[in-house]
């Protein structure tokens, strides 16, 4: 059997239709979109077309979108830009986030703390759902920014963002609310209107688009200041010559995700459910991480921990067996510390070290899942016997 890729939360393969849409931006519309030349104006029109498509798909205006280099920049720019702008307006120096955010958020908040901001890190329950009572208690008159991810990248937990926004705005209407929607894009409705957020980050390579491009939604009149300076690009919100090809790929990937939303999610959900319900029956002492209710986690996400086995050994054995998987976020692969997400959910460090994440995509098949279900129990059993477990 050919290799089986089950690490779509790390990155997705670029859809051939996306590549096809991008190619003319390298061969025909290759000009600098800021130039007044014919070539520049061609590129400018292509950029505008991509921006309009993204805006229409999100149900927002074109002027509310800023193209970025991906989710990390989007998270950094959203939180820092809003926090500094809020403080400059005298609206406080308090930032709230959760203990299970991506490091693009956590490290940004930690840096703000070094710059004089106060931070509150909200707890989550055993499923990874944010404590809304703690959120309400934490919001005050000096709360400048709240950042809560739409869905977790490791365990797939979907957060009650719309409810969280209502709680925050009821206590302090001037607080800016950001959500990292990088993992949720293509899996659930992330339209800013539905969620009620002021800022929202997306990355193309999580939805079968190219790496190195994303977007940041900034609601009109939201206090915010740019992080990248040096030009008037993106209405002076992000300096630098725009990545027209990448942006075109992002827009195309978003359109395909919207057009194929129902069949894509139904297909991966059915395959994921086989892992969710069959794997614990085949492997004793399997601990599901994240919600066991399939409707409360991303449709393509399965994650668990195996007792009495080292997670890295499972990954290496799976890779040798032709299966690409992950122990959590690809951004933290190789770290010796247990996942901060799992420990925040109350999982002890030893068990957290034995984590496995299998995230499915559009090309996975029933036969591939059969192979994983047949192969993984033998791997875990063999490793346990070697460890004396």
C-alpha positions in Angstrom: 0.0 0.0 0.0 1.2 3.5 -0.8 2.0 5.8 2.2 -1.0 7.0 4.2 -1.0 10.6 5.3 -2.9 11.3 8.5 -1.4 14.6 9.6 -3.6 17.1 7.8 -3.8 19.3 11.0 -0.1 20.0 10.4 -0.5 20.8 6.7 -2.6 19.7 3.8 -1.4 18.9 0.3 -2.0 21.7 -2.1 -5.1 21.0 -4.3 -4.2 20.7 -8.0 -7.0 23.2 -8.7 -5.4 25.7 -6.4 -2.0 25.3 -8.2 -3.8 25.7 -11.5 -5.3 29.0 -10.3 -1.9 30.2 -9.0 0.2 29.5 -12.1 -0.9 32.5 -14.2 0.2 34.8 -11.3 3.7 33.6 -12.0 3.6 33.7 -15.8 1.1 36.4 -16.8 0.1 38.5 -13.9 3.6 38.7 -12.3 3.9 42.5 -11.9 4.1 44.4 -8.7 0.5 45.3 -7.7 1.7 48.7 -6.4 3.1 49.8 -9.8 1.2 52.0 -12.1 2.5 50.1 -15.2 0.2 47.8 -17.2 1.9 44.8 -15.6 1.4 46.2 -12.2 -2.2 47.0 -12.8 -2.8 43.4 -14.0 -1.4 42.1 -10.8 -3.4 44.7 -8.8 -6.7 43.5 -10.5 -5.8 39.9 -9.6 -5.2 40.9 -6.0 -8.5 42.7 -5.8 -10.3 39.7 -7.3 -8.8 37.4 -4.7 -9.7 39.9 -1.9 -13.3 40.2 -3.1 -13.7 36.4 -3.2 -12.3 36.0 0.3 -14.5 38.8 1.6 -17.6 37.4 0.0 -17.0 33.9 1.4 -16.5 35.3 4.9 -19.5 37.8 4.5 -17.3 40.8 5.2 -16.1 43.9 3.3 -12.9 43.8 1.3 -11.4 46.6 3.4 -11.7 44.5 6.5 -9.2 41.9 5.2 -5.4 42.0 5.5 -3.3 39.3 3.7 -0.6 37.8 5.9 2.1 35.1 5.7 -0.1 32.7 7.6 -1.6 31.9 10.9 1.4 32.7 13.1 1.7 36.2 11.7 -2.1 36.7 11.8 -2.2 35.7 15.5 0.8 37.9 16.4 -0.5 40.9 14.4 -4.1 40.6 15.8 -3.2 40.4 19.5 -0.3 42.8 19.5 -1.9 45.3 17.1 -5.1 45.4 19.2 -3.4 45.4 22.6 -1.1 48.2 21.8 -3.8 50.3 20.2 -6.1 49.7 23.1 -3.5 50.8 25.6 -2.7 53.9 23.6 -6.4 54.8 23.8 -6.4 54.3 27.6 -8.6 51.2 27.4 -6.5 49.0 29.6 -3.5 46.7 29.6 -5.2 43.4 30.4 -5.2 40.4 28.0 -7.1 37.2 28.4 -6.5 33.9 26.6 -6.7 30.2 27.3 -4.1 27.7 28.5 -4.5 25.6 25.4 -3.8 28.2 22.6 -1.3 27.7 19.9 2.1 29.0 20.8 1.6 31.8 18.2 -0.9 33.2 20.7 0.7 32.2 24.0 4.1 33.5 23.1 2.6 36.8 21.9 0.8 37.2 25.1 3.9 36.4 27.1 5.8 39.0 25.2 3.1 41.5 26.0 3.5 40.7 29.7 7.2 41.6 29.4 6.1 44.9 28.0 3.9 45.7 30.9 0.6 44.1 30.2 -1.2 41.8 32.6 -2.4 38.4 31.4 -5.1 35.9 32.4 -4.8 32.3 31.2 -8.2 30.7 31.4 -8.5 27.0 32.4 -10.3 24.4 30.4 -12.2 21.2 31.4 -11.1 17.6 30.7 -12.4 17.9 27.1 -10.5 21.1 26.5 -13.5 23.4 26.6 -12.8 26.9 28.0 -14.3 27.8 31.3 -16.9 30.5 30.5 -17.6 31.3 34.2 -13.9 32.0 34.6 -14.0 34.1 31.5 -16.8 36.3 32.8 -15.1 36.7 36.1 -11.8 37.7 34.4 -13.2 40.5 32.2 -12.9 43.9 33.7 -12.9 47.6 32.7 -9.2 47.3 31.8 -9.5 44.2 29.6 -8.1 45.2 26.2 -8.1 42.0 24.3 -9.5 38.5 24.6 -8.1 35.7 22.3 -9.7 32.3 22.3 -9.1 29.8 19.4 -12.2 28.5 17.5 -11.0 24.9 17.6 -7.9 23.3 19.1 -5.2 22.1 16.8 -4.2 19.1 19.0 -7.4 17.6 20.3 -10.0 19.2 17.9 -12.2 20.7 20.7 -14.6 23.2 19.2 -15.0 26.3 21.5 -18.2 28.2 22.2 -16.9 31.4 20.6 -20.2 33.1 19.9 -21.2 32.6 23.6 -17.8 33.7 24.8 -18.0 36.9 22.7 -21.5 37.7 24.2 -20.1 37.3 27.7 -17.1 39.5 27.0 -19.1 42.3 25.3 -21.8 42.3 28.0 -19.1 43.1 30.6 -16.9 45.4 28.5 -18.2 46.4 25.0 -14.8 48.0 24.3 -12.8 44.8 24.7 -11.5 43.5 21.4 -12.1 39.8 20.7 -9.8 37.7 18.5 -10.1 34.1 17.5 -7.5 31.8 15.9 -9.6 30.0 13.3 -6.7 28.3 11.5 -7.7 24.8 12.4 -11.5 25.4 12.2 -11.5 26.8 8.6 -13.2 24.4 6.3 -14.7 22.4 9.1 -17.2 24.7 10.7 -18.8 28.1 10.1 -16.1 30.7 10.9 -17.8 33.7 9.4 -17.1 36.7 11.7 -20.8 37.6 11.7 -21.7 34.1 13.1 -19.0 34.2 15.7 -19.3 37.9 16.5 -15.5 38.4 16.7 -13.5 41.6 15.9 -10.4 39.8 14.7 -9.9 36.4 13.0 -6.9 34.6 11.6 -6.8 32.0 8.8 -3.9 30.1 7.1 -4.2 28.7 3.5 -2.1 25.6 4.0 -4.7 24.1 6.4 -7.4 24.1 3.7 -5.4 22.6 0.7 -3.9 26.0 -0.2 -0.2 27.1 -0.4 2.0 27.6 2.6 3.2 31.1 3.5 -0.1 32.9 3.1 -3.1 33.7 5.2 -5.5 36.5 6.1 -6.4 38.6 9.1 -10.0 39.9 9.4 -10.1 43.2 11.2 -13.7 44.5 11.9 -14.2 48.0 10.7 -13.3 50.6 13.5 -11.6 48.0 15.7 -8.6 49.6 17.5 -5.6 48.1 15.9 -2.1 49.2 14.7 0.2 47.5 12.2 3.2 45.4 13.1 5.1 45.4 9.8 6.1 48.9 8.6 7.7 50.3 5.5 5.1 50.9 2.9 1.4 51.7 2.1 0.5 48.1 1.1 -2.8 46.6 2.5 -4.1 50.1 3.2 -1.0 50.8 5.4 -1.8 47.8 7.6 1.0 45.5 6.4 4.0 46.7 4.5 5.5 44.6 1.8 4.8 43.6 -1.8 1.7 41.4 -1.8 2.0 37.7 -2.6 -0.5 37.7 -5.5 0.0 34.1 -6.4 -0.3 33.0 -2.7 -3.4 35.1 -2.2 -5.0 33.7 -5.3 -4.3 30.2 -3.9 -5.8 31.2 -0.6 -9.0 32.5 -2.2 -9.3 29.5 -4.5 -8.8 27.1 -1.5 -11.4 29.0 0.5 -13.9 28.8 -2.4 -13.4 25.0 -2.8 -13.7 24.5 0.9 -17.0 26.4 0.8 -18.4 24.7 -2.3 -17.4 21.2 -1.0 -18.1 21.8 2.7 -20.8 19.2 3.3 -19.3 16.2 1.3 -15.8 16.9 2.6 -16.8 16.9 6.2 -19.3 14.1 6.0 -16.6 11.9 4.4 -13.8 12.6 6.9 -16.2 12.4 9.8 -17.3 8.9 8.9 -13.6 7.8 8.6 -12.7 9.6 11.8 -15.6 8.0 13.7 -14.2 4.6 12.9 -10.9 5.6 14.7 -12.8 7.2 17.6 -15.0 4.2 18.3 -13.1 1.2 17.0 -9.5 1.9 18.1 -10.2 1.9 21.9 -11.8 -1.5 21.5 -8.8 -2.9 19.7 -6.1 -1.3 22.0 -6.6 -1.7 25.8 -5.8 1.3 27.9 -6.4 3.9 25.2 -7.4 7.3 26.6 -9.3 9.5 24.1 -8.2 13.1 24.4 -10.7 15.8 23.6 -14.4 15.3 23.4 -15.7 11.7 22.9 -18.8 13.3 21.4 -17.9 13.5 17.7 -20.1 16.6 17.2 -18.0 18.6 19.7 -14.7 18.1 17.9 -13.4 18.9 14.4 -14.7 16.4 11.9 -11.3 15.1 10.9 -9.6 15.0 14.3 -8.8 11.9 16.3 -6.4 12.1 19.3 -5.6 9.7 22.1 -2.9 8.6 24.6 -1.7 5.0 25.1 -0.8 3.9 28.6 2.6 2.3 29.2 4.0 3.3 25.8 6.2 6.2 24.6 4.4 8.3 22.0 7.5 9.0 19.9 8.1 5.3 19.5 4.5 4.8 18.2 5.1 7.6 15.7 8.3 6.2 14.4 6.8 2.7 14.1 3.8 4.1 12.2 6.1 6.0 9.9 8.1 2.8 9.2 4.7 1.1 8.5 3.9 3.9 6.0 1.6 6.1 8.0 2.3 9.8 8.7 0.9 10.9 12.0 1.7 13.4 14.8 1.9 13.5 18.6 0.2 17.0 18.6 1.0 20.3 17.0 3.6 20.1 14.2 5.1 23.3 15.5 6.2 21.6 18.7 7.3 18.3 17.3 10.6 17.3 18.9 10.0 19.1 22.2 10.8 17.1 25.3 8.1 18.7 27.4 4.6 17.2 27.4 1.9 19.0 25.4 0.7 22.1 27.2 -2.7 21.4 25.8 -3.0 17.9 27.4 -1.5 19.0 30.8 -4.0 21.9 30.9 -6.8 19.3 30.4 -5.6 17.5 33.5 -3.7 14.7 31.8 -0.5 13.7 33.7 2.9 14.2 32.1 3.7 10.6 31.6 0.4 9.8 29.8 0.7 13.1 27.8 4.1 11.8 26.4 2.2 8.9 24.9 -0.1 11.0 22.7 -1.1 10.4 19.1 -3.0 12.6 16.7 -4.5 11.3 13.5 -6.1 14.0 11.3 -7.8 13.0 8.1 -8.2 14.7 4.7 -10.1 14.5 1.4 -7.9 11.7 -0.1 -8.1 9.2 2.8 -10.0 6.0 2.2 -11.8 3.2 4.0 -8.9 0.9 3.1 -6.4 3.2 4.7 -8.4 3.3 7.9 -8.6 -0.5 7.8 -4.9 -0.7 7.6 -4.3 1.7 10.5 -6.9 -0.2 12.6 -5.1 -3.5 11.8 -1.6 -2.2 12.2 -1.6 0.1 15.2 -2.7 -2.5 17.8 0.3 -4.7 17.0 2.7 -1.7 17.2 1.4 -0.7 20.7 1.4 -4.2 21.9 5.0 -4.8 20.8 6.2 -1.5 22.3 4.5 -2.3 25.6 6.1 -5.7 25.7 9.5 -4.2 25.1 8.9 -1.7 27.9 7.7 -4.4 30.2 4.2 -2.9 30.3 
